[in-house]
Amino acid sequence: MSNAFVAIPVGNRSNAEAVRVPKTAELVARQIRNAIIRGELVDGDTLPAESHLIAEFEVSRPTIREAVRILESEGLVTVARGARGGARVSSPNYEMVARAAGITLQSQGVTIGDLYEMRTLIEPPAARLVAERNSEKAVPILRAMIEDELKNIKDRFGITPKIAEFHRVMIELAGNRTLIMFSNALAGLVDEHLSLAQRRNTIDPEFSMRQLRYGLKSHSKLADLIEAKDGPGAEAHWKEHMIAAGKVWMEKVGPNSMVDLID
């Protein structure tokens, strides 16, 4: 089926709107995609042989190959070439979203300041959700992470990913799946920003250590507020934390620096 257009009259309008009819390959790709999303095809499964797909969908070989290329471009299958080749299913994951987010944001010239502003908007309400919905589970997890941070406080480069992990886990504990997806999609950008800031840190080591201890003390206060199930308090505190921490991280990198994730 080609890229045909059909005219559909709307109301009493004399002009018709052209509606694109999907190509046959797109329809085949859609059915396979839906099977992956529903879990009928799982990560690592091999798609049936071309001959089987041709017979099942009653289409041509080029159509099947185009459908597979569509799925490959979406990251839902990986294709190995050669005699023992074939298409294997790659279940949807956060890495796919993160890669797409990184490419999109970088292509639009998004700045570190823009990225951090977004984090300041979403993390404080997430802290409130943790306190109000998931206090019992969250507190021991967060306290263990804080203890690990304190053990590694003198490791200038090792502490940075642990701080990033604390933020990521806190959002996951909020339990909102959409929020978790967006957080994970941007995790690589956030980690890159923190690492860059740490590499560019030329502040007096003693002063930098005081800043770090203050930040980790703030982590502990958040855990206290979550333990008390004080949602408004947790949100207000974490907003103050993000604003204060942002000033430190932005000073080291500059809010107008461009997001750079692509290898």
N, C-alpha and C positions, 0 to 999 in steps of 0.2 A: 504494500500500500504506500503510495507516494505522499508527499506533503500537500495533500489536497485541502481545499477550503470549501465549506458549504455555506450558503446564505441562509440565515434564519431570521424571519421577520419578527420584529419586536413591536407589539402594540399596533398602532395605526400608522407607524412611521413608514414612509415610502422607501427609505433606504434600508438595506439589510446590513447587518453586521457580519463580517467574515469570522467564522470560528474554525480554528485549526483542528483538523482531525489528526490524532497521533499516528505516527508511522507504526507499521506492524512491529518493527524491532522494539519500539518503545513500549508497546503493549506486552510483548513477551518479557521484556526487562521488568516491567511492573509486576507481572505475575511471579517471577522469580524473586524479586525484591520483597514482595509481600510474604512469600514463603519463608524468607530469611527473618523478617521482622516477627512473624508469628512463631518462629522457633521450629518450623518444620524442616528447615535446613540450618544446621548449627556450624559454629566455627570449626574449620578443618574438613568439613564434608566436601567431597568432590562432586561437581555437577555431572549429571549423566552425559554420556558421550554425545557428540554432535548428532549422530544418526538417530539416537533416541529422542533428542529434543526436536529434531526436524519432524519426526513421526508424531510426537506428542502435540506439538503446536501447529502441525500441518503448514509449515512455512519452508522457505528455501534456506540453504546453507549460509549464503551471505547475510540473510536476516538474523539467523541465530548468532553469527559472529558479531554482527553489529550490536545485538542485544547484550552480548557478553562484554563488548567494549564499553557500553554504557555503564554496566555494573562495575566494571574495572575502574572507570573514571570516578565513580562514587566511592571507591574503596571497599565495596561489598564483596568483590572477588579478586583473587590474585591469579594471574595466568602464567603458567610455566610453558615455555615453548619447547618444541622438539618431539621426538617419538614418544617419550613418556610424559609429555606435557598434559595440561588440562587446567580447568578452572576450579580453584578451591575457594570455599566460602570464608569470608572474613566478617565475623559478626560486628555490627555497629558498636563503636566504643568511643570513649572521650578523646582518644588520641586523634581520631578522624576529625572531630569537631575542633580540637585545639589547633590542628594544622590549618584547617580552613579559616579559623579565626585569625591566626597569625598572619596568613597570607593577605586576608582581606584588610585587616587593620594596618598592616605595613603599606599596602598598596594605596591606602587612603591617607597616608602620612600622619597617622595617629601618634600623639606625643605621650611621653611618660606621664606628664601632668594629667592628661585626659584619662589615662588608665587608672591612675591613683584616685582621681576624683570619683570614678565609678566604684572603686573598692570602698571608698569612704561612704558612698551612698548605700551599698548593699550589706556590708558587714555588720554595722550596728543593729539593724533589724534582725539579722540572723542570730546575733548574740541574744537578743530578746526571746526569739523562738526557742533557743536551746534552754534558757532558764525556765521558760514556761511549759515546755513540752517534754524535755529530755534531761532534766537535772540529774537524776540518779545515775543514769548511764554515763553522762558527759563528765561529771566531776572527777572520778578516778582516772579517766583517760587523759583529761587536760592536766591534772596534777602530775601524772607520770611524765607527760611531755615537758612540763615546766622543770621538773627535777632533772630531766635529761639536758635541757637547755642550760641549766645552772652548772652541770658537770662539764659542759663544753664551752663555757663562757669565755675562756681564754684562747680558744681556737678561733682566730679571727675569721677564717673562711669556712670552718665547719659549722659555726653557729648560725650562719645565714640561712642555709636550707632548713635548719630546724625551726627557725622563726617562721619561715614560709609554710612549713608543714603544720605548725600550730594554727595558723590562719585557715589553712585548707580543711583541717580536721574539724575546727570549730564550725565552719559552714556546713560540713557534712552532717554534723550532729544536730543541725537545725531540722533535718529530715525533709526538706523541700526538694524534691527531685529535680525540678526545673532549675532552681538556684544552684544545686550541686553541679548540674551539667554546665551552666555558665561559668561557675567557679573553676571547674576542671579545664574548661576550654581556654581560660585565660591564665591558668597556672604557669604554663611555660613562659609567658610574657612577664608575669610577676617575678618568677624566679630569676629570669635574665636581668630584670631591672635591679633586683636586690644584689645579685652577684656583681653587676657592673658598679653599683654604688659602693660596694665593699672594696672592690679593686681600686677605685678612685679615692678612697678615704685617705686624706692627708692630715686629718685632725690629730692633735696630740693624743697618743695612746691612752693616757690616764683619763683625759676628758671623754674619749670615746667609750672607755670602760664604764664610766659613770653613767653615760647615756644608756648603755646596754643594760646595766643593772636596773636602772629606772624603768626601762621598757619591760623587763622580765618581772619586775615587781607589779607592773600594771597587768601583766598576764595573770599573776596570782590573785589580784583583786577581782579580775573578771571571774575567775574560778569561784571565789568567795560569793560573789553576787549570784552566780548560777546556782551554787549550792543552796543559797537562801531563796531560790526561785523568784528573785526580784527581776522580773522582765524589764520594766522601765529603767531600773537602775543599771542593769547590764547594758542596755542599749545606749543610755546616756554616757556611761563610762567608756564604752568602746568607741563611741563617736569622738570623745575627747582624745582617746588614745590614738585613733587613726589620724586626727588632725595634727597632733603633736609629732607623731612618728613621721607623718608625711613631710613636715618641715625639715626633718633630719635627712630623710632619703632624697628629697628633692634638692636639698642643698648640695649633696654629693654628686648628683647627676645633672640636675637642671630640668625643670618641668617641660621645657621646649625640645628636649632631646627626642629623637624619633624612636618609636618602637622598632626593634630590630631582632627578629627571631629566625628569619630564614637563613639556612646554611648557604 
